[in-house]
Amino acid sequence: MKSTKNTSLTKLIPVMICFFAMGFVDLVGIASNYVKADLGLTDSQANIFPSLVFFWFLIFSVPTGMLMNRIGRKRTVLFSLVITFFSLLLPVFGDSYALMLISFSLLGIGNALMQTSLNPLLSTIVSKHKLASSLTFGQFVKAIASFLAPYIAMWGATAILPSFGLSWRILFPVYALISVVAVVWLNATSIKEEIEKGTPSTFIQCLALLGKPFILLSFIGIMCHVGIDVGTNTTAPKILMERVGMSLAEAGFATSLYFIFRTAGCLLGSFILRRISSKLFFVISVCMMLLAMAGLFASRDIRVIYLCIALIGFGNSNVFPIIFSQALLWMPEKKNEISGLMIMGLFGGTIFPLAMGLASDAVGQGGAVLVMTVGVVFLLFYMFSIKKEA
């Protein structure tokens, strides 16, 4: 029994390192704010960066599900890490608009491959009863990378000693080095993958699964989750700058605060989901976000704004693993295809920032908050389709 547990742990640790690497995509929030300041961009222009990152989820997620059927989940994860490494290497050579567009594009492509393949890879080493809590713990590890990003960027931008001339861009080589560690460790780990029954689905057959009402609702639910996630990541500092008069360096703490509470929510959720139903926890989480959106829209008090950011971070922390696990378990014989469709839903990270950028340019950051509120309202509707137990 002890030997089996140790074997499972040796497989779980390198997979969790990959979840940490998955969190690199969230650096786009704070990075877009620094690029905006460096290049003098408008909100709409700066929001192209997070939108571009998540645009590639629309293009590559379903094909990645098909790729996994051919080369396996582990090899697909390794391929995604290599692409991620090169995306993080480019900003070392400069921060021009064109170079950052290319870097963020590669980061989005690598992350699309990683998120599509890593979640089902985790399902091969944990039982189905522990899948939701294990995915939540993976999101906890991912969130550590997310909330560290603003601090590393801030250190690079404000350190007395020059960070090799990189300033805030020191963030990129630091994370590039960790991606190398992830590649080496996962490649050295033996993981036996399950073989899906039946003939692998074609691209059209994969998309046809959206014709299943529950799969479609789950797909839209993930779009809303990531829209709220990226939206808060990029908008929280702007709200403080607009309403409280903070500088970018000071307001960057709002992004860290969001990810601190999202990280705490993931950690607590990995235990809570073992004891209460996914549906009850989902309801509590969404209600917290709805209350926070109302506060963000109306308040100019810094304490209330910080509280609302924290509530969104905690509330949004477990939405993805609950929806994702519900979808995988709804059709377990098509995990690769379902995973591809669910990760394609991260395209919401493109739609929401674009809409929020236009709304904030027109009426201020309150307009961006209203766009995110639409996503929260849909999640309230989605909760009626969740089973009591995942």
C-alpha positions as CSV (number, residue, x, y, z in Angstrom):
1,M,0.0,0.0,0.0
2,K,2.8,2.4,1.0
3,S,4.7,1.5,-2.2
4,T,1.7,2.3,-4.4
5,K,1.3,5.6,-2.6
6,N,4.9,6.5,-3.2
7,T,4.7,5.5,-6.9
8,S,1.6,7.8,-7.3
9,L,3.4,10.6,-5.6
10,T,6.5,10.3,-7.9
11,K,4.1,10.7,-10.8
12,L,2.0,13.5,-9.2
13,I,4.9,15.8,-8.4
14,P,6.2,16.4,-11.9
15,V,2.6,16.8,-13.2
16,M,2.1,19.5,-10.5
17,I,5.3,21.2,-11.7
18,C,3.7,21.3,-15.1
19,F,0.6,22.9,-13.5
20,F,3.0,25.6,-12.1
21,A,4.2,26.2,-15.7
22,M,0.6,26.4,-16.8
23,G,0.3,29.5,-14.6
24,F,2.8,31.3,-16.7
25,V,0.0,32.4,-19.0
26,D,-1.4,34.7,-16.3
27,L,1.7,36.9,-16.4
28,V,0.0,38.5,-19.5
29,G,-2.2,40.6,-17.1
30,I,0.6,42.5,-15.3
31,A,2.9,42.4,-18.4
32,S,0.2,44.1,-20.5
33,N,0.1,46.9,-18.0
34,Y,3.9,47.4,-18.1
35,V,3.9,47.2,-21.9
36,K,1.1,49.8,-22.0
37,A,3.2,52.2,-19.8
38,D,6.4,51.6,-21.8
39,L,4.8,52.1,-25.2
40,G,2.1,54.6,-24.3
41,L,-0.9,52.4,-25.4
42,T,-4.6,52.9,-24.8
43,D,-6.7,50.4,-22.9
44,S,-8.0,48.9,-26.1
45,Q,-4.5,48.5,-27.5
46,A,-3.1,47.0,-24.3
47,N,-6.0,44.5,-24.0
48,I,-5.0,43.0,-27.3
49,F,-2.2,41.2,-25.5
50,P,-4.4,39.0,-23.2
51,S,-6.9,38.7,-26.0
52,L,-4.2,37.5,-28.4
53,V,-3.0,34.9,-25.8
54,F,-6.4,33.4,-25.4
55,F,-7.3,33.6,-29.1
56,W,-5.1,30.6,-29.8
57,F,-7.3,28.4,-27.5
58,L,-10.0,28.7,-30.1
59,I,-7.7,27.5,-32.8
60,F,-5.6,24.8,-31.1
61,S,-7.6,23.2,-28.4
62,V,-9.7,20.8,-30.4
63,P,-6.8,19.8,-32.7
64,T,-4.7,19.2,-29.5
65,G,-7.4,16.7,-28.3
66,M,-7.0,14.9,-31.6
67,L,-3.2,15.1,-31.3
68,M,-3.3,13.4,-27.9
69,N,-5.1,10.4,-29.6
70,R,-2.0,10.0,-31.8
71,I,1.0,10.8,-29.7
72,G,-0.4,10.5,-26.1
73,R,-1.0,13.1,-23.4
74,K,2.4,13.1,-21.8
75,R,4.2,13.8,-25.2
76,T,1.7,16.6,-25.9
77,V,2.4,18.2,-22.5
78,L,6.2,18.0,-23.3
79,F,5.6,19.7,-26.7
80,S,3.6,22.5,-25.0
81,L,6.4,23.1,-22.5
82,V,9.0,23.5,-25.3
83,I,6.8,26.1,-27.1
84,T,6.3,27.9,-23.7
85,F,10.0,28.0,-23.2
86,F,10.6,29.8,-26.5
87,S,7.8,32.2,-25.9
88,L,9.4,33.3,-22.6
89,L,12.8,33.6,-24.3
90,L,11.8,36.2,-26.8
91,P,11.2,39.2,-24.4
92,V,14.8,38.9,-23.2
93,F,15.8,40.5,-26.4
94,G,13.5,43.5,-26.2
95,D,9.9,44.7,-25.6
96,S,8.8,46.2,-28.9
97,Y,5.2,45.9,-29.8
98,A,5.8,43.3,-32.5
99,L,8.1,41.2,-30.4
100,M,5.6,41.1,-27.5
101,L,2.8,40.1,-29.9
102,I,4.9,37.2,-31.1
103,S,5.9,36.2,-27.6
104,F,2.3,36.3,-26.2
105,S,1.1,34.4,-29.3
106,L,3.5,31.6,-28.6
107,L,2.7,31.7,-24.9
108,G,-1.0,31.3,-25.8
109,I,-0.3,28.4,-28.3
110,G,1.8,26.5,-25.7
111,N,-0.7,27.1,-23.0
112,A,-3.6,25.9,-25.2
113,L,-1.7,22.6,-25.8
114,M,-0.8,22.3,-22.1
115,Q,-4.2,22.9,-20.7
116,T,-5.8,20.5,-23.1
117,S,-3.4,17.7,-22.4
118,L,-2.3,18.2,-18.8
119,N,-5.8,18.0,-17.2
120,P,-6.7,14.6,-18.7
121,L,-3.1,13.4,-18.0
122,L,-3.8,14.1,-14.3
123,S,-7.0,12.0,-14.6
124,T,-4.8,8.9,-15.5
125,I,-3.0,9.0,-12.1
126,V,-5.9,9.8,-9.8
127,S,-9.3,8.1,-9.2
128,K,-12.5,9.6,-10.6
129,H,-13.7,10.4,-7.1
130,K,-10.7,12.5,-6.4
131,L,-10.6,14.2,-9.9
132,A,-12.4,17.4,-8.9
133,S,-10.3,17.9,-5.8
134,S,-7.0,17.0,-7.7
135,L,-7.8,19.4,-10.5
136,T,-8.4,22.1,-7.8
137,F,-5.1,21.3,-6.2
138,G,-3.5,21.7,-9.7
139,Q,-5.2,25.0,-10.0
140,F,-3.7,25.9,-6.6
141,V,-0.2,25.1,-7.9
142,K,-0.9,27.1,-11.1
143,A,-2.1,30.1,-9.0
144,I,1.2,30.2,-7.2
145,A,2.9,31.1,-10.5
146,S,0.1,33.5,-11.2
147,F,0.4,35.6,-8.1
148,L,4.2,35.5,-8.0
149,A,4.4,37.1,-11.5
150,P,3.5,40.7,-10.4
151,Y,6.1,40.5,-7.5
152,I,8.8,39.3,-9.8
153,A,8.0,42.0,-12.3
154,M,7.8,44.7,-9.6
155,W,11.2,43.5,-8.2
156,G,12.7,43.8,-11.7
157,A,11.2,47.2,-12.2
158,T,12.2,48.7,-8.9
159,A,15.4,46.9,-7.8
160,I,18.3,49.1,-7.0
161,L,20.7,46.8,-9.0
162,P,19.8,46.5,-12.7
163,S,18.3,43.1,-13.5
164,F,20.6,42.5,-16.5
165,G,19.0,45.4,-18.3
166,L,15.6,43.6,-18.3
167,S,13.7,45.7,-15.7
168,W,10.3,44.1,-15.3
169,R,11.1,41.6,-18.1
170,I,13.3,39.6,-15.7
171,L,10.0,37.7,-15.2
172,F,10.4,35.9,-18.5
173,P,13.9,34.3,-18.1
174,V,12.9,33.2,-14.5
175,Y,9.9,31.4,-15.8
176,A,11.7,30.1,-18.8
177,L,14.2,28.3,-16.5
178,I,11.3,26.6,-14.6
179,S,9.8,25.4,-17.9
180,V,13.1,23.6,-18.6
181,V,12.9,21.9,-15.2
182,A,9.3,20.8,-16.0
183,V,10.4,19.3,-19.3
184,V,13.3,17.3,-17.9
185,W,11.3,16.0,-14.9
186,L,8.2,15.0,-16.7
187,N,10.2,13.3,-19.5
188,A,12.0,11.2,-16.9
189,T,8.7,10.1,-15.3
190,S,6.9,6.9,-16.5
191,I,3.2,7.3,-16.8
192,K,1.0,4.6,-18.3
193,E,-1.9,6.2,-20.2
194,E,-5.3,4.7,-20.7
195,I,-6.3,4.0,-24.3
196,E,-9.7,5.5,-25.3
197,K,-12.1,3.0,-26.7
198,G,-13.5,3.3,-30.2
199,T,-12.3,5.2,-33.3
200,P,-10.8,8.6,-32.5
201,S,-13.1,11.5,-33.3
202,T,-12.6,13.7,-36.3
203,F,-12.5,17.5,-36.0
204,I,-16.1,17.8,-37.0
205,Q,-17.2,15.0,-34.6
206,C,-15.4,16.9,-31.8
207,L,-17.2,20.1,-32.5
208,A,-20.5,18.2,-32.8
209,L,-20.2,17.4,-29.1
210,L,-21.2,21.0,-28.5
211,G,-24.6,19.9,-29.7
212,K,-25.0,18.1,-26.3
213,P,-26.7,20.7,-24.1
214,F,-24.6,20.0,-21.0
215,I,-21.4,20.1,-22.9
216,L,-22.4,23.5,-24.5
217,L,-23.3,24.9,-21.1
218,S,-20.0,23.8,-19.7
219,F,-18.2,25.3,-22.6
220,I,-19.8,28.7,-22.1
221,G,-19.3,28.4,-18.4
222,I,-15.5,28.1,-18.9
223,M,-15.6,31.0,-21.2
224,C,-17.2,33.1,-18.5
225,H,-14.8,31.8,-15.8
226,V,-11.7,32.7,-17.8
227,G,-13.2,36.0,-18.9
228,I,-13.7,37.0,-15.2
229,D,-10.2,35.7,-14.4
230,V,-8.4,37.6,-17.1
231,G,-10.7,40.6,-16.7
232,T,-10.0,41.0,-13.0
233,N,-6.3,40.3,-13.6
234,T,-6.0,43.3,-16.0
235,T,-8.7,45.6,-14.7
236,A,-8.2,45.5,-10.9
237,P,-5.0,47.8,-11.1
238,K,-6.8,50.1,-13.5
239,I,-9.7,50.5,-11.1
240,L,-7.3,51.6,-8.3
241,M,-5.5,54.0,-10.6
242,E,-8.7,55.5,-11.8
243,R,-10.6,55.8,-8.5
244,V,-7.8,56.1,-5.9
245,G,-5.0,57.7,-7.9
246,M,-2.4,55.0,-7.4
247,S,0.6,54.6,-9.6
248,L,1.0,51.4,-11.7
249,A,3.7,50.0,-9.4
250,E,1.4,50.5,-6.3
251,A,-1.8,49.3,-8.1
252,G,0.0,46.1,-9.2
253,F,-0.6,44.7,-5.8
254,A,-4.3,44.3,-6.7
255,T,-3.3,41.6,-9.2
256,S,-1.3,39.8,-6.6
257,L,-4.2,40.1,-4.1
258,Y,-6.5,38.5,-6.6
259,F,-4.1,35.6,-7.1
260,I,-3.4,35.2,-3.4
261,F,-7.0,34.7,-2.7
262,R,-7.5,32.5,-5.8
263,T,-4.5,30.4,-4.6
264,A,-6.0,30.1,-1.1
265,G,-9.4,29.2,-2.6
266,C,-7.8,26.4,-4.7
267,L,-5.9,25.0,-1.7
268,L,-9.0,25.1,0.6
269,G,-11.2,23.8,-2.3
270,S,-9.0,20.7,-2.7
271,F,-10.1,19.7,0.8
272,I,-13.6,21.2,0.8
273,L,-14.6,19.3,-2.4
274,R,-13.8,16.0,-0.6
275,R,-16.5,16.8,2.0
276,I,-19.3,18.8,0.4
277,S,-21.0,18.5,-3.0
278,S,-19.6,20.3,-6.0
279,K,-22.9,22.0,-6.6
280,L,-23.1,23.6,-3.1
281,F,-19.6,24.8,-3.3
282,F,-20.2,26.2,-6.8
283,V,-23.3,28.1,-5.6
284,I,-21.3,29.7,-2.7
285,S,-18.5,30.6,-5.0
286,V,-20.7,32.3,-7.6
287,C,-22.7,34.3,-5.0
288,M,-19.4,35.6,-3.6
289,M,-18.4,36.9,-7.1
290,L,-21.8,38.5,-7.7
291,L,-21.6,40.4,-4.4
292,A,-18.0,41.5,-5.3
293,M,-19.0,42.8,-8.8
294,A,-21.7,45.0,-7.2
295,G,-19.1,46.4,-4.8
296,L,-16.5,47.0,-7.6
297,F,-19.1,48.8,-9.7
298,A,-20.2,51.2,-7.0
299,S,-17.4,51.8,-4.5
300,R,-14.5,54.2,-4.5
301,D,-13.3,53.1,-1.0
302,I,-9.9,51.3,-1.3
303,R,-10.8,48.9,1.5
304,V,-14.0,47.8,-0.3
305,I,-12.2,47.5,-3.6
306,Y,-9.6,45.3,-2.1
307,L,-12.3,43.2,-0.4
308,C,-14.2,42.7,-3.7
309,I,-11.0,41.7,-5.5
310,A,-10.3,39.1,-2.8
311,L,-13.9,37.8,-3.0
312,I,-13.6,37.4,-6.8
313,G,-10.3,35.6,-6.4
314,F,-11.7,33.2,-3.9
315,G,-15.0,32.7,-5.7
316,N,-13.5,32.1,-9.1
317,S,-10.8,29.7,-7.8
318,N,-12.9,26.5,-8.1
319,V,-15.2,27.3,-11.0
320,F,-12.9,25.8,-13.6
321,P,-12.1,22.4,-11.9
322,I,-15.8,21.9,-11.1
323,I,-17.0,22.5,-14.6
324,F,-14.1,20.6,-16.2
325,S,-14.5,17.5,-14.0
326,Q,-18.3,17.5,-14.6
327,A,-17.7,17.6,-18.3
328,L,-15.1,14.8,-18.3
329,L,-17.2,12.5,-16.1
330,W,-20.3,13.2,-18.2
331,M,-18.6,11.5,-21.2
332,P,-15.5,9.6,-19.8
333,E,-15.1,7.6,-23.1
334,K,-14.2,10.9,-24.9
335,K,-11.9,12.6,-22.4
336,N,-9.4,13.9,-25.0
337,E,-12.2,15.4,-27.2
338,I,-14.1,16.8,-24.2
339,S,-10.9,18.3,-22.8
340,G,-10.2,20.0,-26.2
341,L,-13.6,21.5,-26.3
342,M,-13.5,22.7,-22.7
343,I,-10.1,24.3,-23.1
344,M,-11.3,25.9,-26.3
345,G,-13.7,27.7,-23.9
346,L,-10.7,29.6,-22.6
347,F,-11.3,31.7,-25.8
348,G,-13.4,33.7,-23.4
349,G,-10.1,35.3,-22.4
350,T,-10.1,36.9,-25.8
351,I,-13.7,38.1,-25.9
352,F,-14.0,39.5,-22.4
353,P,-10.9,41.8,-22.4
354,L,-11.8,43.2,-25.9
355,A,-15.4,44.0,-24.7
356,M,-14.0,45.3,-21.4
357,G,-11.5,47.5,-23.2
358,L,-14.2,49.1,-25.3
359,A,-16.5,49.6,-22.4
360,S,-13.8,51.1,-20.2
361,D,-12.7,53.5,-23.0
362,A,-16.3,54.6,-23.3
363,V,-17.5,54.9,-19.6
364,G,-14.5,54.1,-17.4
365,Q,-13.6,50.9,-15.5
366,G,-17.2,50.5,-14.3
367,G,-18.1,49.5,-17.9
368,A,-15.4,46.7,-17.7
369,V,-17.0,45.5,-14.4
370,L,-20.4,45.3,-16.0
371,V,-19.0,43.1,-18.8
372,M,-17.6,40.7,-16.1
373,T,-20.9,40.7,-14.3
374,V,-22.6,39.2,-17.4
375,G,-20.3,36.2,-17.0
376,V,-21.2,35.8,-13.3
377,V,-24.9,35.9,-14.1
378,F,-24.4,33.0,-16.6
379,L,-22.6,31.0,-14.0
380,L,-25.7,31.4,-11.8
381,F,-27.7,29.9,-14.5
382,Y,-25.2,27.1,-15.1
383,M,-25.3,25.9,-11.5
384,F,-28.8,24.4,-12.0
385,S,-27.3,21.8,-14.4
386,I,-24.5,20.6,-12.0
387,K,-25.0,17.2,-10.4
388,K,-24.9,17.1,-6.6
389,E,-21.8,14.9,-6.8
390,A,-19.0,15.2,-9.5
